[in-house]
């Protein structure tokens, strides 16, 4: 997790069988979601302009539908090997 306030609050109840690992500061490359967004930007939004936010939304819908068809690619993209 990142160190957002809702991840570090004392009110957060973490089950005993869960271990929390915080990401180092300024390390978006370690956050799997950032890697997915990087792929989406590169494959579906690169060198494109849009006349409206609706067009961006439509393109994102197309991108997500196509991107999520390849489950193995997503698994490879989001697998992080921690050395602990």
N, C-alpha and C positions, 0 to 999 in steps of 0.2 A: 504494500500500500504506500501511497505517498503520505506526506505528513500534513495533510489537510486537517483542519481543526476537528472535523467530525470523525477522523480516524484516531485522534490522539486524546479525545476527551475522556475524562474519568467516568463519564456516564456510559461509555461504550462497554457492553458486556460481552466478553469474549469467552466462548466455551473452553473448558480445560483441554480438550483434544485439538485445539486450533493454536498454531504458532504464527504470530504476526511477524513478517519481515518488512521493514520499511525500506523503500527505495532511497538511494543516495540523492541528495539534492542535485538538481540540474542534470538529470539522467533520463530523459524521455526515451532513449533507446532501450532502456530496460523495462519499460512499461509495454506489455503486449498490445494494448489498445493503440498506442502510438504507432506501432509497427503496422497495424491494420490500416490506420488512417493514412500512413505514408504510402502504402500500396494503392489504396483507393485514389489518392491524389495523383499518383504517378500514372495509373492505368486508365482512369476515367475522367480526370479533370485537367490533365496536363495540357498547357497551351490552348485552353478554351476560355471563351468569354461568354457571359450569359446576360441576357437583356433584363431578366427579372429573377427574383428570388424563387419564384415558382419553377423556373427552368432549372435552377440549381437543385431544388427539391426533386424534380422529376429525374434529373440525371443521377442523383444520389439513390433514388429508388431502383433505377436500372442497375447501377453499380452494385448495390447490395444484393440484389437478386442474382446477378451473375457471379459475384464474388463468393457468395455462400454456397454455391453449387459444388465447389471443390473443397471438401472438408479436409482432405489431407494437406492441401496447401495452407489452410488456416492453422491446422495443428502444427505444421513445421514453423510457420511464422510466429506463433505465440509460444513455442516451447523455449524456455529459458533454462539453461543448465547452471544452477547455482553451485558454487564451489564452497560448500560449508562442511 
